[in-house]
């Protein structure tokens, strides 16, 4: 599984089908967006704590995500030891082959990634803020590295600097982790992440929706729809199934 994940990075680039977009949000909010080319769903413990309450438990929430899509569902887990991380992770991976584990960047996480790699379990590493962290977890065998973006902007830093640094550091690897822009809270940051070479991006569905907005697009769409309506009014679209405006 890990080999396939890394090979598909290169394959995706050669075929021109990247970067991928992953979404976060409540199941009922994500359902309409999932068929539109979205790669999968990503959770973290903050949103799990918020979203699980109406469902009664985190397990029931994850089952709901699995109900709305056949794509990967990334579940963030946590714990106070390597043993706890592995035991908790097994509960979720036993639910479905769609489940991928996300673990915070730490020494315990580093050890867990190495063990999970040996078991063929696909993994994400979150809370990554430095190039040294990225190098260490990559060598341990993680499949997806998640540099945090807008939290860096909030303290006056460059939100996508680490993405650029990871792209450069891993450029010589024949097999390497995916670089996923994480905690992307604005279209501006999403643009910077794509520009700087992120393989993947995860954001809330609201930001994904707003990625389609641009004032010139709005202006020209109005021009074209007005012309379309005018053609309809003048009988030039006879035989075409036009909805009256």
Secondary structure, 3 states (H helix, E strand, C coil): CHHHHHHHHHHHHHHCCCCEEEEECCHHHHCCCCCCCCCEEECCHHHHHHHCHHHCCHHHHHHHHHHHCCCEEEEEECCCCHHHHHHHHHHHHCCCCCEEEEEECCHHHHHHHHHHHHCCCCEEEEEECCHHHHHHHHHHCCCEEEEECHHHHHCCCCCCHHHHHHHHHCCCCCCCCEEEEEEECCHHHHHHHHHCCCCEEEEEHHHHHHCCCCHHHHHHHHHHHHHHHHHHHCCCCCCCCCCCC
